[in-house]
């Protein structure tokens, strides 16, 4: 089992651990933003980079692995 989230890693990983008492902790979709209309200058896709870094640090500090989900230009191809 894995989890998908972009915020509150302590709570989300606790929920994952409750469902899976043993085994690796892994966030398979670390959400950096969300979907918006093409060319939008505001909306859910804009997120404070400091918040992203803090959430990532909390996830890694909990011993979890992370897969970034679509973090550049609507795809993660080339990374």
Steps between C-alpha positions, in 0.01 A plus 500: 500500500602856436358846559433799274513848652648847475454624854482387863747211465501417871125426496502330159793273587337412833189394306715293266679338794164415661393326179840338454672434835821382334671573172631810330340841521465651155319800358446400137350835398653796682274776371689823431189678376176416329325539166409842356398636162776544243662841546343567840699741713327411826335194641580170664811436292691779674652395831755667725833324439583525871184300578598235244851477650364478855255225405771307316737533799230374740433204271868408473555553873226242561707248305269492199594484133357754256400505135437851366177511301504716188718783618601688184283626218230240554736204463806356661655376173870569472571494873 
